[in-house]
Each structure stands twice: as structure tokens, then as C-alpha cells.
Amino acid sequence: MRGMFTRIAGMYDRLNRAQSLGLDVVWRKRALACLARTSPSPRRVLDLATGTADFAIACARRFPDAHVTGVDLTPAMLEVGRRKVEAAGLSGRIVLGEGDACALACAKGSFDAVLCAFGFRNFPDRARALREVSRVLKPGGHLLVLELFRTRFRVLAMATAAWMACVARLFAGRAREDYAYLRASIGETCTAATFGELAAAAGFSPVQRFFLFPACSCFLFRRNVIK
């Protein structure tokens, strides 16, 4: 996984914009607006699978008092992200570092909110990652997830796969095989309903769930307060 993301780091943003027709930017903004309605001023935020830091940057802009920690397994992606953070003038509020979502080097209750955009389907153990998020979130903290889950609707699944294959052929060049994996990962991941069940088992309660056209799901969870 790390090798694949290393190979595509330089083209990752361009292909994301092409595959989503630029909608991934809109999806992140809408997701953060949803978080703001429930948690208007998170101070400590963790961005899992931060990649090239798009979500971390959007979060820092949406919440001016937030300090964001972004973690990712791939140094090459983080290097792209650091350049973007510096260009955005946000180096003082965003710190990026290497880390594993299934074994976070963070203390219990470290964060007010945790974000993850298009990362959970690539985690080898989603249930374990959710338990780690529960551990590092303070009680009552929020988990915000954007993901392309496997859908029950065959036509939508086929249309999404066909479009991603078309974009990969046009833009990915030698990285076509890597993007073939990413395309296949959508069909092989869990459904949104199953993800909700995994989150509940890890100690989360749903706050809001909505669908972002044409293929993205947004979940907002609250970490349960255990008495």
C-alpha cells in the first residue's frame, strides 16, 4: 500500500480532481460544515490518512482556532502535503507526520475531532482503526468520515467504476495499475450500513449521515461517554 501511494503521490491531487469532476473539494467543505453545526470550535483535530493534506487544510481554514495533526503511512504523500500547507500559510497550525491509523502514537483523549476522507476502505482492519479513533477522541468528541463505500445499487456501482477507469486511462499513465486497485477497492470495501455497525461497536453514536452526489457518503459520529 505504501509503495503504491508513493508511486502516485505526484499525480494524486490531479487525478482526484479529475475523477470527482472537482466535487471532492465540495464534499470536504460540506462535511466540515456539518461538523461545525455540532462542534463549532474544535481546538485539537486529527486527520487520518491525510495524504496530501487537502482535508487538513480545509479544516484549518474552516476552524480558525483549530490545530490539526495529519497522519499518513506514506512519506511521499506527506511531503506533497507539507508543501501545500506551507503555501497556504498554515504551517503554524497544521503538523503532518507518519503514522498508522491502526496504532496511533497519540494519548487517550487527545482530540476534539477526528477526520478521515477516503481512507477507511484502505485500512487493513477498519474495526481496529475505529477503536483507535475512539481511544484518542475525548468523550463526546466527533468522527467525520467521507468515503466511497460499496453500494447496493448495481447501476451506480457500474457507472462509478466505468468513470474511474476512463479517467485513469486518460491521466494515470504508468500508474494505471495502481488506480485499478483503488477502483477495485470501492467494490471490495464494506457498505455504508456495515461501516455504521462497526462504528457503533467501537463506541460511536451516529449524529448525521448523508449522501453526496454522485457516489460519496458522509458520516458524523459522536464518541459515547462511558460512565
C-alpha positions as CSV (number, residue, x, y, z in Angstrom):
1,M,0.0,0.0,0.0
2,R,2.8,2.4,0.9
3,G,4.6,1.6,-2.3
4,M,1.5,2.3,-4.4
5,F,0.8,5.7,-2.8
6,T,4.5,6.6,-3.2
7,R,4.3,6.0,-6.9
8,I,1.1,8.1,-7.4
9,A,1.9,10.9,-4.9
10,G,2.9,13.4,-7.6
11,M,-0.3,13.0,-9.5
12,Y,-2.7,12.2,-6.7
13,D,-4.4,15.6,-6.5
14,R,-4.8,15.9,-10.2
15,L,-6.4,12.5,-10.6
16,N,-8.7,13.1,-7.6
17,R,-10.0,16.3,-9.1
18,A,-10.5,14.6,-12.5
19,Q,-12.2,11.5,-11.1
20,S,-14.6,13.5,-9.0
21,L,-15.0,16.4,-11.5
22,G,-13.8,18.6,-8.7
23,L,-16.6,17.6,-6.4
24,D,-14.2,16.2,-3.8
25,V,-13.4,19.8,-2.8
26,V,-17.1,20.5,-2.4
27,W,-17.6,17.2,-0.4
28,R,-15.0,18.2,2.1
29,K,-16.5,21.7,2.6
30,R,-20.0,20.2,3.1
31,A,-18.7,17.7,5.5
32,L,-16.9,20.3,7.6
33,A,-20.0,22.5,7.6
34,C,-21.8,19.5,9.1
35,L,-19.2,19.2,11.8
36,A,-19.4,22.9,12.5
37,R,-23.1,22.7,13.3
38,T,-22.4,20.2,16.0
39,S,-18.9,21.2,17.1
40,P,-18.4,24.8,16.2
41,S,-14.9,25.3,17.6
42,P,-12.8,22.1,17.8
43,R,-9.3,23.0,19.0
44,R,-7.4,19.7,18.5
45,V,-8.2,17.8,15.3
46,L,-6.7,14.6,13.9
47,D,-6.8,14.0,10.1
48,L,-6.3,10.2,9.4
49,A,-4.9,9.1,6.1
50,T,-4.2,12.8,5.5
51,G,-2.4,12.1,2.2
52,T,-1.6,15.4,0.6
53,A,-3.4,17.3,3.4
54,D,-6.5,18.6,1.5
55,F,-8.8,17.8,4.4
56,A,-6.4,19.2,7.0
57,I,-6.0,22.4,5.1
58,A,-9.8,22.8,4.6
59,C,-10.3,22.1,8.3
60,A,-7.8,24.7,9.4
61,R,-9.5,27.3,7.1
62,R,-13.0,26.3,8.4
63,F,-12.0,26.5,12.1
64,P,-9.5,29.3,12.7
65,D,-8.7,28.2,16.2
66,A,-8.0,24.6,15.3
67,H,-4.6,22.9,15.4
68,V,-4.6,19.9,13.0
69,T,-2.4,16.9,13.2
70,G,-2.3,14.9,9.9
71,V,-1.0,11.3,9.9
72,D,-0.3,9.0,6.9
73,L,1.7,6.0,6.1
74,T,3.4,7.4,3.0
75,P,6.3,9.9,3.3
76,A,6.0,10.9,-0.3
77,M,2.3,12.0,0.1
78,L,3.2,13.8,3.3
79,E,6.0,15.7,1.5
80,V,3.5,17.0,-1.1
81,G,1.1,17.9,1.8
82,R,3.8,19.9,3.6
83,R,4.5,22.0,0.5
84,K,0.8,22.7,0.2
85,V,0.5,23.6,4.0
86,E,3.4,26.0,3.7
87,A,2.0,27.6,0.5
88,A,-1.3,28.1,2.3
89,G,0.4,29.8,5.2
90,L,-0.8,27.2,7.7
91,S,2.5,25.7,8.9
92,G,1.8,27.1,12.4
93,R,-1.5,25.2,12.8
94,I,-1.0,22.0,10.8
95,V,1.6,19.4,11.6
96,L,2.0,16.3,9.3
97,G,3.7,13.1,10.3
98,E,4.0,9.4,9.5
99,G,1.6,7.2,11.4
100,D,-0.6,4.1,11.3
101,A,-4.4,4.5,11.8
102,C,-4.5,1.1,13.5
103,A,-1.8,2.0,16.0
104,L,-1.8,5.7,16.7
105,A,1.1,7.3,18.7
106,C,-1.3,9.6,20.5
107,A,-2.5,9.7,24.1
108,K,-6.0,8.7,25.1
109,G,-8.5,11.6,24.7
110,S,-6.1,13.8,22.8
111,F,-8.5,15.2,20.2
112,D,-11.8,17.0,20.0
113,A,-12.5,15.7,16.5
114,V,-11.1,13.2,14.0
115,L,-11.4,13.4,10.2
116,C,-10.9,10.8,7.6
117,A,-11.5,11.3,3.9
118,F,-11.3,8.3,1.5
119,G,-9.0,6.4,3.9
120,F,-11.1,3.8,5.7
121,R,-11.5,1.5,2.8
122,N,-7.7,1.2,2.5
123,F,-7.2,0.3,6.2
124,P,-6.4,-3.4,6.7
125,D,-8.5,-3.5,9.8
126,R,-11.3,-1.0,9.9
127,A,-12.7,-2.2,13.2
128,R,-9.3,-1.7,14.8
129,A,-8.9,1.7,13.3
130,L,-12.3,2.8,14.7
131,R,-11.3,1.5,18.1
132,E,-8.1,3.6,17.9
133,V,-10.1,6.7,16.9
134,S,-12.4,6.0,19.9
135,R,-9.3,5.9,22.2
136,V,-7.7,9.1,21.0
137,L,-11.0,11.1,20.9
138,K,-12.2,12.7,24.1
139,P,-15.7,11.6,25.3
140,G,-18.3,13.4,23.3
141,G,-15.8,14.2,20.5
142,H,-16.7,13.7,16.9
143,L,-15.6,11.5,14.0
144,L,-16.2,12.8,10.5
145,V,-15.8,10.3,7.6
146,L,-16.1,10.8,3.9
147,E,-15.9,7.6,1.9
148,L,-16.8,5.8,-1.3
149,F,-18.5,2.7,0.2
150,R,-19.7,-0.3,-1.7
151,T,-23.2,0.4,-2.9
152,R,-26.2,-1.9,-3.1
153,F,-27.2,-0.2,-6.4
154,R,-25.7,-2.1,-9.3
155,V,-26.1,0.7,-11.9
156,L,-24.4,3.3,-9.7
157,A,-21.6,0.9,-8.9
158,M,-21.0,0.1,-12.6
159,A,-21.2,3.8,-13.6
160,T,-18.7,4.8,-10.9
161,A,-16.2,2.1,-11.9
162,A,-16.5,2.9,-15.6
163,W,-15.9,6.6,-15.0
164,M,-12.9,6.0,-12.8
165,A,-11.4,3.6,-15.3
166,C,-11.9,6.2,-18.1
167,V,-10.1,8.9,-16.1
168,A,-7.3,6.5,-15.1
169,R,-6.7,5.7,-18.8
170,L,-6.6,9.3,-19.7
171,F,-4.4,10.7,-16.9
172,A,-2.7,8.0,-14.9
173,G,-0.1,6.9,-17.4
174,R,2.2,4.3,-15.9
175,A,0.1,4.3,-12.7
176,R,-2.9,2.8,-14.3
177,E,-2.5,-0.5,-12.4
178,D,-2.4,1.4,-9.1
179,Y,-5.6,3.2,-9.9
180,A,-7.1,0.0,-11.0
181,Y,-6.6,-1.2,-7.4
182,L,-8.1,2.0,-6.0
183,R,-11.1,1.5,-8.3
184,A,-11.5,-2.1,-7.2
185,S,-11.2,-1.2,-3.5
186,I,-14.6,0.5,-3.7
187,G,-16.3,-2.7,-4.7
188,E,-14.4,-4.7,-2.1
189,T,-15.0,-2.5,0.9
190,C,-18.0,-2.6,3.2
191,T,-21.3,-0.9,2.7
192,A,-22.1,2.3,4.5
193,A,-24.6,0.4,6.7
194,T,-21.9,-2.1,7.7
195,F,-19.5,0.7,8.5
196,G,-22.1,2.2,10.8
197,E,-22.4,-1.1,12.6
198,L,-18.6,-1.2,13.0
199,A,-18.6,2.4,14.4
200,A,-21.3,1.5,16.9
201,A,-19.3,-1.5,18.1
202,A,-16.3,0.8,18.6
203,G,-18.3,3.2,20.9
204,F,-19.8,5.7,18.5
205,S,-23.3,7.0,18.1
206,P,-24.5,8.4,14.7
207,V,-25.2,12.1,14.6
208,Q,-25.8,12.5,10.8
209,R,-25.4,10.5,7.7
210,F,-26.0,11.9,4.2
211,F,-25.2,11.1,0.6
212,L,-23.1,13.4,-1.6
213,F,-23.9,13.1,-5.3
214,P,-22.8,11.1,-7.2
215,A,-21.1,8.5,-5.0
216,C,-19.8,9.8,-1.7
217,S,-21.2,9.1,1.8
218,C,-20.6,11.4,4.8
219,F,-20.9,10.1,8.3
220,L,-20.7,12.2,11.5
221,F,-20.4,10.2,14.7
222,R,-20.1,11.2,18.4
223,R,-17.9,9.2,20.7
224,N,-20.1,7.8,23.5
225,V,-19.5,9.0,27.1
226,I,-18.8,5.8,29.1
227,K,-20.0,6.2,32.7
